[in-house]
Amino acid sequence: MTIFDTGYSAFQYEPVSPLARIWSLARMELGKIFKSKKGLVLFILSVVYVMVLLVLTFLNLGPNSEQFSEIGKQLSPRLSPFTREFYLGYSTDAFGFICFVLLTTIIGVRTIAADKAVNALEIYWTRGISPWGYFLGKWIGSFLLLVVVYVAGPLVVWLYGLLSAPDVTFMQETVKFVPSVILALLIKCAVLSFLAVGFSGLSSSPNIAMFMWLIGILGSRALVTILKGFARRHRGDHPEIVQDGPDWYDALCPWDAMVRIEEHVAGITSVSDYNVWIAWASLGALSVVLLVLLRRNLRTTEVMA
């Protein structure tokens, strides 16, 4: 009697490419935000901002738009869909920073650490997924998650503006800078998602990863504030009338350094006028350190031990 006579069904082997395995990891990572109440609430909160942009776009392009558009431009460039700041505002203001910290803390920075805590890495790596392939899949998933929140929204708003505009004026004025804005947002999502997943790979538990990440982001911001305070006091006895500390201090915080870079790529005059290469150097040095440490922490022998 053969095995097929016992009721077992036949199984046909189908090889799976390494890219397909990596994409499966990325897809699983992307879907995590919709599997928890906290992630779902955070995603809805992010979408609310997009709804506000849609309303502003309607007011600027709909009936009586000329009067509202003039008022908006006088108040702030972020109120007019004809400006770069309108599409980049969510990625650079305080609300976007809070959403970023919560999003990466709840999802991105826990991803590898959670697998380590349950000894899942050795299972992944015996299924034809290399350590760096595994890291790449997690990074792509976290990157796509940030893209959905920070890039898809402004892109949808711009496309809505194209469809609702009464003439081609909106397209002619915005098509010149929207590609650079989208590129700036994509670069930001790629760099910051890499840092979040990198911190996760250095941690043995999700809670430690979250703590390290918050120290890295919030702690560096606090350090910048302290250094600027010392610089003000050093310049005179009246810090309230003395210029703030050196702008390049902002490059010590990954978020602020990335804001400087994305504003440069998008063609926006930044409040921090220090050389953009200082921001690139700061993030590059941090990325190199993470890669060196990850090379050891993601080794097969290290995990098996």
C-alpha positions as CSV (number, residue, x, y, z in Angstrom):
1,M,0.0,0.0,0.0
2,T,1.4,3.4,-1.0
3,I,1.1,6.5,1.1
4,F,-1.5,7.9,-1.3
5,D,-3.8,4.9,-0.4
6,T,-4.0,6.1,3.2
7,G,-5.8,9.3,2.4
8,Y,-2.9,11.7,2.2
9,S,-3.1,14.2,-0.7
10,A,-0.2,14.5,-3.2
11,F,2.1,17.5,-2.8
12,Q,4.0,19.1,-5.7
13,Y,7.1,21.0,-4.9
14,E,7.2,24.6,-6.2
15,P,10.4,26.5,-5.7
16,V,10.1,30.0,-4.2
17,S,12.7,32.6,-5.2
18,P,14.5,34.6,-2.5
19,L,12.8,37.8,-3.6
20,A,9.4,36.1,-3.0
21,R,10.4,35.2,0.5
22,I,11.6,38.7,1.2
23,W,8.4,40.2,-0.2
24,S,6.4,37.9,2.1
25,L,8.2,39.3,5.1
26,A,7.6,42.8,3.9
27,R,3.9,42.2,3.3
28,M,3.6,40.7,6.8
29,E,5.3,43.7,8.3
30,L,3.1,46.2,6.4
31,G,0.0,44.4,7.6
32,K,0.9,44.6,11.3
33,I,-0.6,48.1,11.7
34,F,-4.1,46.8,10.8
35,K,-3.9,43.9,13.2
36,S,-3.8,45.8,16.4
37,K,-6.2,48.4,17.8
38,K,-3.3,50.8,18.6
39,G,-2.0,50.6,15.1
40,L,-5.4,51.1,13.6
41,V,-6.2,54.1,15.7
42,L,-2.8,55.6,14.8
43,F,-3.4,55.0,11.1
44,I,-6.8,56.7,11.3
45,L,-5.3,59.6,13.1
46,S,-2.8,60.0,10.3
47,V,-5.5,59.9,7.7
48,V,-7.4,62.7,9.5
49,Y,-4.6,65.1,8.6
50,V,-5.0,64.1,4.9
51,M,-8.7,64.9,5.2
52,V,-7.8,68.4,6.4
53,L,-5.5,68.8,3.3
54,L,-8.3,67.7,1.1
55,V,-10.7,70.2,2.6
56,L,-8.1,73.0,2.1
57,T,-7.6,71.9,-1.5
58,F,-11.3,72.1,-2.1
59,L,-11.5,75.6,-0.6
60,N,-8.6,76.8,-2.7
61,L,-9.9,75.3,-6.0
62,G,-13.7,75.4,-5.5
63,P,-16.2,78.3,-5.5
64,N,-14.9,81.6,-4.2
65,S,-11.4,80.1,-4.2
66,E,-9.6,83.3,-5.2
67,Q,-10.5,85.1,-2.0
68,F,-9.6,82.1,0.2
69,S,-6.4,81.4,-1.7
70,E,-5.2,85.0,-1.1
71,I,-6.0,84.8,2.6
72,G,-4.2,81.4,2.9
73,K,-1.1,82.6,1.2
74,Q,-0.9,85.6,3.5
75,L,-1.3,83.5,6.6
76,S,1.0,80.6,5.8
77,P,2.2,78.8,2.6
78,R,1.1,75.5,4.2
79,L,-2.5,76.6,3.6
80,S,-2.2,76.7,-0.2
81,P,-2.0,73.6,-2.4
82,F,0.0,75.8,-4.9
83,T,3.1,75.6,-2.6
84,R,5.7,73.0,-1.7
85,E,5.2,73.6,2.1
86,F,1.5,72.4,1.8
87,Y,2.5,68.9,0.8
88,L,5.6,68.7,3.0
89,G,4.1,70.2,6.2
90,Y,2.8,67.0,7.6
91,S,6.2,65.4,7.4
92,T,8.0,68.3,9.1
93,D,5.6,69.7,11.8
94,A,5.1,68.6,15.4
95,F,2.0,66.5,14.6
96,G,3.9,64.5,12.0
97,F,6.8,64.0,14.5
98,I,4.4,62.7,17.1
99,C,2.8,60.3,14.6
100,F,6.2,59.1,13.5
101,V,7.4,58.4,17.0
102,L,4.3,56.5,17.9
103,L,4.2,54.6,14.6
104,T,7.8,53.5,14.6
105,T,7.7,52.7,18.4
106,I,4.6,50.5,18.1
107,I,5.4,48.8,14.8
108,G,8.8,49.3,13.2
109,V,11.2,49.2,16.1
110,R,9.7,46.1,17.6
111,T,9.8,43.9,14.5
112,I,13.2,42.1,14.8
113,A,13.3,42.3,18.6
114,A,9.9,40.5,18.8
115,D,11.2,37.7,16.6
116,K,14.3,37.4,18.7
117,A,12.3,37.2,21.9
118,V,10.5,34.1,20.7
119,N,13.6,32.5,19.0
120,A,12.0,32.9,15.6
121,L,15.1,33.9,13.7
122,E,16.6,30.4,13.5
123,I,13.3,29.2,12.0
124,Y,13.3,32.0,9.3
125,W,16.9,31.2,8.5
126,T,16.3,27.5,8.0
127,R,13.6,28.4,5.4
128,G,15.8,29.8,2.8
129,I,16.0,33.3,4.1
130,S,19.4,34.7,4.7
131,P,20.1,37.1,7.7
132,W,20.4,40.1,5.4
133,G,17.5,39.0,3.3
134,Y,15.5,38.9,6.5
135,F,16.6,42.4,7.5
136,L,15.8,43.7,4.0
137,G,12.3,42.2,4.2
138,K,11.6,43.9,7.5
139,W,13.1,47.2,6.3
140,I,10.9,47.2,3.1
141,G,7.8,46.5,5.2
142,S,8.6,49.3,7.6
143,F,9.4,51.6,4.7
144,L,6.1,50.9,2.9
145,L,4.3,51.5,6.2
146,L,5.8,55.0,6.4
147,V,5.1,55.6,2.7
148,V,1.4,54.8,3.2
149,V,1.3,57.4,6.0
150,Y,3.6,60.2,4.7
151,V,3.7,59.8,0.9
152,A,0.4,58.4,-0.2
153,G,-1.6,61.1,1.5
154,P,0.1,64.2,-0.2
155,L,0.1,62.3,-3.5
156,V,-3.7,61.6,-3.2
157,V,-4.3,65.3,-2.3
158,W,-2.4,66.5,-5.3
159,L,-4.2,64.1,-7.7
160,Y,-7.5,65.3,-6.2
161,G,-6.4,68.8,-7.0
162,L,-5.6,67.9,-10.6
163,L,-9.1,66.4,-11.0
164,S,-11.0,69.2,-9.2
165,A,-9.1,72.2,-10.6
166,P,-11.2,74.4,-12.9
167,D,-8.3,74.8,-15.4
168,V,-4.8,73.7,-16.0
169,T,-3.3,76.5,-13.9
170,F,-3.0,74.2,-10.8
171,M,-1.2,71.5,-12.8
172,Q,1.2,74.0,-14.5
173,E,2.2,75.5,-11.1
174,T,2.5,72.3,-9.1
175,V,3.9,69.8,-11.6
176,K,7.2,71.6,-11.4
177,F,7.9,70.8,-7.7
178,V,5.6,67.9,-6.7
179,P,8.1,65.2,-8.0
180,S,10.9,66.6,-5.9
181,V,8.6,66.7,-2.9
182,I,7.6,63.1,-3.4
183,L,11.3,62.2,-3.7
184,A,12.1,64.0,-0.5
185,L,9.4,62.1,1.3
186,L,10.5,58.8,-0.1
187,I,14.1,59.4,1.0
188,K,12.9,60.3,4.5
189,C,10.8,57.2,4.8
190,A,13.7,55.0,3.6
191,V,16.3,56.4,6.0
192,L,14.1,56.6,9.1
193,S,12.7,53.1,8.6
194,F,16.2,51.8,8.2
195,L,17.2,53.4,11.5
196,A,14.1,52.0,13.3
197,V,14.6,48.4,12.1
198,G,18.3,48.8,12.8
199,F,17.7,49.6,16.4
200,S,15.3,46.7,16.6
201,G,18.0,44.3,15.3
202,L,20.3,45.4,18.2
203,S,17.8,44.6,20.9
204,S,16.9,41.3,22.6
205,S,13.4,42.2,23.4
206,P,10.7,44.6,22.1
207,N,10.6,46.7,25.2
208,I,14.4,47.3,25.1
209,A,14.1,48.2,21.4
210,M,11.4,50.7,22.2
211,F,13.4,52.3,25.0
212,M,16.6,52.6,22.9
213,W,14.6,54.1,20.0
214,L,12.9,56.7,22.3
215,I,16.2,57.6,23.8
216,G,17.7,57.9,20.3
217,I,15.0,60.2,19.0
218,L,13.6,62.1,22.0
219,G,17.0,62.1,23.9
220,S,18.8,63.5,20.9
221,R,16.2,66.3,20.6
222,A,16.6,67.1,24.3
223,L,20.4,67.1,23.8
224,V,20.1,69.6,21.0
225,T,18.0,71.9,23.1
226,I,20.5,71.7,26.0
227,L,23.4,72.5,23.7
228,K,21.7,75.5,22.2
229,G,20.9,76.7,25.7
230,F,24.6,76.5,26.7
231,A,25.5,78.3,23.4
232,R,23.1,81.2,24.2
233,R,24.5,81.6,27.7
234,H,28.0,81.5,26.5
235,R,27.4,84.4,24.1
236,G,26.3,86.9,26.6
237,D,24.6,87.7,29.9
238,H,21.2,88.3,28.2
239,P,20.3,85.0,26.4
240,E,16.8,86.3,25.5
241,I,18.3,88.8,23.0
242,V,21.2,86.7,21.7
243,Q,21.0,84.6,18.6
244,D,20.2,80.9,19.2
245,G,22.9,78.2,19.2
246,P,24.5,76.9,16.0
247,D,22.0,75.5,13.6
248,W,24.1,72.4,12.9
249,Y,23.3,71.1,16.4
250,D,20.0,70.0,14.8
251,A,21.9,67.4,12.9
252,L,22.5,65.5,16.1
253,C,18.8,64.5,16.1
254,P,17.9,62.0,13.3
255,W,14.5,63.4,12.8
256,D,15.7,67.1,12.5
257,A,18.6,66.0,10.3
258,M,16.2,64.3,8.0
259,V,13.9,67.4,8.0
260,R,16.9,69.5,6.8
261,I,17.6,67.0,4.0
262,E,14.0,66.7,2.8
263,E,13.6,70.5,2.7
264,H,16.7,70.8,0.7
265,V,15.6,68.1,-1.8
266,A,12.1,69.6,-2.1
267,G,13.6,73.1,-2.7
268,I,12.3,74.7,0.4
269,T,14.2,77.4,2.3
270,S,14.9,75.8,5.6
271,V,14.9,77.7,9.0
272,S,18.1,75.8,9.8
273,D,20.5,77.2,7.2
274,Y,23.5,74.9,8.0
275,N,25.2,72.9,5.3
276,V,22.9,70.0,4.3
277,W,26.0,67.7,4.0
278,I,26.4,67.9,7.8
279,A,22.9,66.3,8.1
280,W,23.9,63.6,5.6
281,A,27.2,63.0,7.5
282,S,25.4,62.6,10.8
283,L,22.8,60.1,9.4
284,G,25.5,58.3,7.4
285,A,27.7,57.8,10.5
286,L,24.8,56.5,12.5
287,S,23.8,54.1,9.6
288,V,27.4,52.8,9.4
289,V,27.5,52.1,13.1
290,L,24.2,50.3,12.9
291,L,25.4,48.2,10.0
292,V,28.6,47.2,11.8
293,L,26.7,46.2,14.9
294,L,24.0,44.4,12.9
295,R,26.6,42.3,11.1
296,R,27.4,40.7,14.5
297,N,23.9,40.6,15.9
298,L,22.4,39.0,12.9
299,R,25.0,36.3,12.4
300,T,23.7,32.7,12.4
301,T,26.1,31.6,15.0
302,E,25.2,34.5,17.3
303,V,21.5,33.7,17.1
304,M,21.9,30.0,17.5
305,A,24.1,30.6,20.6
